[in-house]
Amino acid sequence: MTVVLSVLQVTVSVLLIALILMHSGKDAGLSGAFGVGSGTGPLGGGSNTERNLNRWTIFFAIVFVVNTIVLIKI
């Protein structure tokens, strides 16, 4: 059980880092490379895309915190 949760923790950590780097910042950051901040690119860059990116980031952050607490309790 601990091994499965540890692998899940590493996977969620990598996904969370990638999602955070996709957010646009002051300088548009890494999201400019994928077209999230602009109207062009494969992701479309509309406000719907930004909302979905926010939702996925929050979801994986909650999974990360819950998994961390479960790993501490084991």
N, CA, C and O atoms as a GROMACS GRO file, in nm:
protein
  296
    1MET      N    1   0.082  -0.120   0.000
    1MET     CA    2   0.000   0.000   0.000
    1MET      C    3   0.087   0.126   0.000
    1MET      O    4   0.058   0.224  -0.070
    2THR      N    5   0.193   0.122   0.080
    2THR     CA    6   0.281   0.238   0.087
    2THR      C    7   0.351   0.263  -0.046
    2THR      O    8   0.371   0.378  -0.086
    3VAL      N    9   0.388   0.156  -0.114
    3VAL     CA   10   0.456   0.171  -0.243
    3VAL      C   11   0.363   0.234  -0.346
    3VAL      O   12   0.404   0.321  -0.423
    4VAL      N   13   0.239   0.190  -0.348
    4VAL     CA   14   0.140   0.245  -0.443
    4VAL      C   15   0.118   0.394  -0.416
    4VAL      O   16   0.114   0.474  -0.509
    5LEU      N   17   0.103   0.430  -0.289
    5LEU     CA   18   0.082   0.571  -0.254
    5LEU      C   19   0.206   0.655  -0.283
    5LEU      O   20   0.195   0.772  -0.320
    6SER      N   21   0.323   0.597  -0.266
    6SER     CA   22   0.446   0.670  -0.296
    6SER      C   23   0.460   0.696  -0.446
    6SER      O   24   0.500   0.805  -0.488
    7VAL      N   25   0.428   0.597  -0.526
    7VAL     CA   26   0.432   0.615  -0.672
    7VAL      C   27   0.328   0.718  -0.714
    7VAL      O   28   0.354   0.801  -0.801
    8LEU      N   29   0.211   0.713  -0.654
    8LEU     CA   30   0.107   0.812  -0.683
    8LEU      C   31   0.155   0.952  -0.643
    8LEU      O   32   0.128   1.049  -0.714
    9GLN      N   33   0.225   0.963  -0.532
    9GLN     CA   34   0.276   1.092  -0.486
    9GLN      C   35   0.375   1.151  -0.586
    9GLN      O   36   0.369   1.270  -0.617
   10VAL      N   37   0.464   1.070  -0.637
   10VAL     CA   38   0.563   1.117  -0.734
   10VAL      C   39   0.493   1.160  -0.863
   10VAL      O   40   0.527   1.263  -0.921
   11THR      N   41   0.397   1.080  -0.908
   11THR     CA   42   0.325   1.111  -1.031
   11THR      C   43   0.246   1.241  -1.019
   11THR      O   44   0.250   1.326  -1.108
   12VAL      N   45   0.176   1.255  -0.907
   12VAL     CA   46   0.098   1.377  -0.885
   12VAL      C   47   0.191   1.498  -0.872
   12VAL      O   48   0.158   1.607  -0.918
   13SER      N   49   0.305   1.479  -0.810
   13SER     CA   50   0.401   1.590  -0.796
   13SER      C   51   0.449   1.639  -0.932
   13SER      O   52   0.454   1.760  -0.956
   14VAL      N   53   0.484   1.547  -1.020
   14VAL     CA   54   0.531   1.586  -1.153
   14VAL      C   55   0.419   1.655  -1.231
   14VAL      O   56   0.443   1.756  -1.297
   15LEU      N   57   0.298   1.601  -1.224
   15LEU     CA   58   0.185   1.664  -1.293
   15LEU      C   59   0.155   1.802  -1.238
   15LEU      O   60   0.124   1.895  -1.313
   16LEU      N   61   0.164   1.816  -1.106
   16LEU     CA   62   0.137   1.946  -1.044
   16LEU      C   63   0.241   2.049  -1.083
   16LEU      O   64   0.207   2.165  -1.107
   17ILE      N   65   0.366   2.009  -1.090
   17ILE     CA   66   0.472   2.100  -1.134
   17ILE      C   67   0.446   2.145  -1.278
   17ILE      O   68   0.459   2.263  -1.310
   18ALA      N   69   0.411   2.050  -1.364
   18ALA     CA   70   0.384   2.084  -1.505
   18ALA      C   71   0.265   2.179  -1.517
   18ALA      O   72   0.268   2.273  -1.596
   19LEU      N   73   0.160   2.153  -1.439
   19LEU     CA   74   0.042   2.240  -1.446
   19LEU      C   75   0.073   2.381  -1.395
   19LEU      O   76   0.026   2.479  -1.453
   20ILE      N   77   0.151   2.391  -1.289
   20ILE     CA   78   0.186   2.523  -1.236
   20ILE      C   79   0.271   2.600  -1.336
   20ILE      O   80   0.255   2.720  -1.351
   21LEU      N   81   0.362   2.531  -1.403
   21LEU     CA   82   0.447   2.599  -1.502
   21LEU      C   83   0.368   2.645  -1.624
   21LEU      O   84   0.411   2.737  -1.693
   22MET      N   85   0.254   2.583  -1.651
   22MET     CA   86   0.173   2.624  -1.765
   22MET      C   87   0.094   2.752  -1.739
   22MET      O   88   0.048   2.816  -1.833
   23HIS      N   89   0.078   2.789  -1.612
   23HIS     CA   90   0.004   2.911  -1.581
   23HIS      C   91   0.079   3.032  -1.632
   23HIS      O   92   0.202   3.038  -1.630
   24SER      N   93   0.002   3.129  -1.679
   24SER     CA   94   0.066   3.252  -1.727
   24SER      C   95   0.095   3.342  -1.608
   24SER      O   96   0.013   3.359  -1.518
   25GLY      N   97   0.213   3.399  -1.609
   25GLY     CA   98   0.253   3.491  -1.504
   25GLY      C   99   0.267   3.630  -1.563
   25GLY      O  100   0.203   3.663  -1.663
   26LYS      N  101   0.352   3.710  -1.500
   26LYS     CA  102   0.376   3.845  -1.550
   26LYS      C  103   0.433   3.844  -1.691
   26LYS      O  104   0.396   3.925  -1.776
   27ASP      N  105   0.524   3.751  -1.715
   27ASP     CA  106   0.593   3.745  -1.845
   27ASP      C  107   0.538   3.635  -1.934
   27ASP      O  108   0.601   3.600  -2.034
   28ALA      N  109   0.424   3.580  -1.902
   28ALA     CA  110   0.358   3.472  -1.975
   28ALA      C  111   0.428   3.339  -1.956
   28ALA      O  112   0.374   3.237  -1.998
   29GLY      N  113   0.545   3.335  -1.895
   29GLY     CA  114   0.613   3.212  -1.855
   29GLY      C  115   0.613   3.102  -1.957
   29GLY      O  116   0.622   3.126  -2.078
   30LEU      N  117   0.602   2.981  -1.909
   30LEU     CA  118   0.604   2.863  -1.995
   30LEU      C  119   0.473   2.849  -2.073
   30LEU      O  120   0.469   2.783  -2.176
   31SER      N  121   0.368   2.912  -2.022
   31SER     CA  122   0.239   2.898  -2.091
   31SER      C  123   0.242   2.958  -2.230
   31SER      O  124   0.165   2.916  -2.317
   32GLY      N  125   0.328   3.056  -2.254
   32GLY     CA  126   0.340   3.114  -2.386
   32GLY      C  127   0.389   3.014  -2.489
   32GLY      O  128   0.355   3.024  -2.607
   33ALA      N  129   0.468   2.918  -2.445
   33ALA     CA  130   0.520   2.816  -2.537
   33ALA      C  131   0.409   2.724  -2.586
   33ALA      O  132   0.416   2.670  -2.696
   34PHE      N  133   0.306   2.706  -2.502
   34PHE     CA  134   0.196   2.617  -2.539
   34PHE      C  135   0.076   2.693  -2.591
   34PHE      O  136  -0.024   2.631  -2.629
   35GLY      N  137   0.082   2.826  -2.594
   35GLY     CA  138  -0.028   2.904  -2.645
   35GLY      C  139  -0.142   2.923  -2.548
   35GLY      O  140  -0.252   2.959  -2.591
   36VAL      N  141  -0.121   2.901  -2.418
   36VAL     CA  142  -0.230   2.918  -2.322
   36VAL      C  143  -0.262   3.064  -2.303
   36VAL      O  144  -0.380   3.100  -2.293
   37GLY      N  145  -0.161   3.150  -2.299
   37GLY     CA  146  -0.185   3.290  -2.271
   37GLY      C  147  -0.229   3.371  -2.391
   37GLY      O  148  -0.280   3.482  -2.374
   38SER      N  149  -0.212   3.321  -2.510
   38SER     CA  150  -0.248   3.397  -2.630
   38SER      C  151  -0.364   3.332  -2.702
   38SER      O  152  -0.411   3.225  -2.662
   39GLY      N  153  -0.410   3.396  -2.807
   39GLY     CA  154  -0.523   3.343  -2.881
   39GLY      C  155  -0.485   3.237  -2.982
   39GLY      O  156  -0.573   3.179  -3.046
   40THR      N  157  -0.356   3.212  -2.998
   40THR     CA  158  -0.312   3.113  -3.096
   40THR      C  159  -0.254   2.992  -3.026
   40THR      O  160  -0.230   2.994  -2.905
   41GLY      N  161  -0.231   2.889  -3.101
   41GLY     CA  162  -0.167   2.771  -3.045
   41GLY      C  163  -0.261   2.654  -3.035
   41GLY      O  164  -0.380   2.668  -3.064
   42PRO      N  165  -0.210   2.538  -2.995
   42PRO     CA  166  -0.291   2.417  -2.994
   42PRO      C  167  -0.398   2.416  -2.885
   42PRO      O  168  -0.497   2.344  -2.899
   43LEU      N  169  -0.381   2.494  -2.778
   43LEU     CA  170  -0.480   2.492  -2.670
   43LEU      C  171  -0.586   2.601  -2.684
   43LEU      O  172  -0.680   2.604  -2.605
   44GLY      N  173  -0.574   2.688  -2.780
   44GLY     CA  174  -0.675   2.788  -2.803
   44GLY      C  175  -0.657   2.915  -2.723
   44GLY      O  176  -0.678   3.024  -2.776
   45GLY      N  177  -0.617   2.904  -2.597
   45GLY     CA  178  -0.583   3.021  -2.518
   45GLY      C  179  -0.698   3.103  -2.468
   45GLY      O  180  -0.676   3.212  -2.414
   46GLY      N  181  -0.820   3.057  -2.482
   46GLY     CA  182  -0.932   3.134  -2.432
   46GLY      C  183  -0.946   3.125  -2.283
   46GLY      O  184  -0.870   3.056  -2.216
   47SER      N  185  -1.043   3.197  -2.231
   47SER     CA  186  -1.064   3.196  -2.086
   47SER      C  187  -1.111   3.059  -2.038
   47SER      O  188  -1.088   3.023  -1.923
   48ASN      N  189  -1.176   2.984  -2.125
   48ASN     CA  190  -1.219   2.849  -2.090
   48ASN      C  191  -1.098   2.760  -2.063
   48ASN      O  192  -1.100   2.678  -1.971
   49THR      N  193  -0.994   2.775  -2.142
   49THR     CA  194  -0.872   2.697  -2.123
   49THR      C  195  -0.806   2.734  -1.990
   49THR      O  196  -0.760   2.645  -1.918
   50GLU      N  197  -0.802   2.861  -1.958
   50GLU     CA  198  -0.742   2.905  -1.832
   50GLU      C  199  -0.822   2.854  -1.713
   50GLU      O  200  -0.765   2.814  -1.612
   51ARG      N  201  -0.955   2.855  -1.725
   51ARG     CA  202  -1.039   2.802  -1.617
   51ARG      C  203  -1.016   2.653  -1.596
   51ARG      O  204  -1.007   2.607  -1.483
   52ASN      N  205  -1.007   2.579  -1.707
   52ASN     CA  206  -0.981   2.436  -1.696
   52ASN      C  207  -0.843   2.409  -1.637
   52ASN      O  208  -0.826   2.316  -1.557
   53LEU      N  209  -0.745   2.489  -1.674
   53LEU     CA  210  -0.611   2.475  -1.619
   53LEU      C  211  -0.614   2.502  -1.468
   53LEU      O  212  -0.548   2.431  -1.392
   54ASN      N  213  -0.688   2.602  -1.426
   54ASN     CA  214  -0.703   2.630  -1.283
   54ASN      C  215  -0.771   2.515  -1.210
   54ASN      O  216  -0.729   2.477  -1.101
   55ARG      N  217  -0.875   2.460  -1.270
   55ARG     CA  218  -0.947   2.349  -1.206
   55ARG      C  219  -0.858   2.226  -1.191
   55ARG      O  220  -0.859   2.162  -1.085
   56TRP      N  221  -0.783   2.192  -1.295
   56TRP     CA  222  -0.695   2.076  -1.288
   56TRP      C  223  -0.584   2.098  -1.185
   56TRP      O  224  -0.546   2.006  -1.114
   57THR      N  225  -0.532   2.220  -1.178
   57THR     CA  226  -0.427   2.250  -1.081
   57THR      C  227  -0.480   2.236  -0.939
   57THR      O  228  -0.413   2.178  -0.854
   58ILE      N  229  -0.598   2.288  -0.912
   58ILE     CA  230  -0.658   2.277  -0.780
   58ILE      C  231  -0.687   2.131  -0.746
   58ILE      O  232  -0.663   2.088  -0.634
   59PHE      N  233  -0.739   2.056  -0.843
   59PHE     CA  234  -0.769   1.915  -0.820
   59PHE      C  235  -0.644   1.837  -0.782
   59PHE      O  236  -0.645   1.762  -0.684
   60PHE      N  237  -0.536   1.854  -0.859
   60PHE     CA  238  -0.414   1.780  -0.831
   60PHE      C  239  -0.347   1.829  -0.702
   60PHE      O  240  -0.279   1.751  -0.635
   61ALA      N  241  -0.365   1.957  -0.668
   61ALA     CA  242  -0.311   2.006  -0.541
   61ALA      C  243  -0.384   1.941  -0.423
   61ALA      O  244  -0.320   1.906  -0.323
   62ILE      N  245  -0.515   1.925  -0.434
   62ILE     CA  246  -0.591   1.859  -0.328
   62ILE      C  247  -0.552   1.712  -0.317
   62ILE      O  248  -0.536   1.660  -0.206
   63VAL      N  249  -0.537   1.645  -0.431
   63VAL     CA  250  -0.494   1.505  -0.430
   63VAL      C  251  -0.355   1.493  -0.366
   63VAL      O  252  -0.330   1.399  -0.290
   64PHE      N  253  -0.266   1.587  -0.397
   64PHE     CA  254  -0.132   1.587  -0.340
   64PHE      C  255  -0.136   1.600  -0.188
   64PHE      O  256  -0.068   1.526  -0.117
   65VAL      N  257  -0.216   1.694  -0.138
   65VAL     CA  258  -0.224   1.717   0.007
   65VAL      C  259  -0.286   1.597   0.077
   65VAL      O  260  -0.235   1.553   0.180
   66VAL      N  261  -0.394   1.543   0.022
   66VAL     CA  262  -0.459   1.427   0.084
   66VAL      C  263  -0.366   1.307   0.084
   66VAL      O  264  -0.357   1.234   0.184
   67ASN      N  265  -0.296   1.285  -0.026
   67ASN     CA  266  -0.204   1.173  -0.034
   67ASN      C  267  -0.088   1.190   0.064
   67ASN      O  268  -0.041   1.093   0.123
   68THR      N  269  -0.042   1.313   0.082
   68THR     CA  270   0.065   1.340   0.178
   68THR      C  271   0.019   1.307   0.319
   68THR      O  272   0.092   1.245   0.396
   69ILE      N  273  -0.102   1.348   0.354
   69ILE     CA  274  -0.154   1.321   0.488
   69ILE      C  275  -0.170   1.170   0.509
   69ILE      O  276  -0.138   1.120   0.617
   70VAL      N  277  -0.220   1.100   0.409
   70VAL     CA  278  -0.236   0.954   0.420
   70VAL      C  279  -0.099   0.887   0.437
   70VAL      O  280  -0.084   0.794   0.517
   71LEU      N  281   0.000   0.932   0.361
   71LEU     CA  282   0.134   0.875   0.375
   71LEU      C  283   0.195   0.902   0.512
   71LEU      O  284   0.269   0.818   0.565
   72ILE      N  285   0.167   1.016   0.570
   72ILE     CA  286   0.217   1.047   0.703
   72ILE      C  287   0.151   0.958   0.808
   72ILE      O  288   0.216   0.914   0.903
   73LYS      N  289   0.023   0.932   0.791
   73LYS     CA  290  -0.051   0.853   0.889
   73LYS      C  291  -0.014   0.705   0.885
   73LYS      O  292  -0.032   0.634   0.983
   74ILE      N  293   0.037   0.658   0.772
   74ILE     CA  294   0.069   0.514   0.759
   74ILE      C  295   0.198   0.485   0.834
   74ILE      O  296   0.244   0.371   0.836
   0.00000   0.00000   0.00000
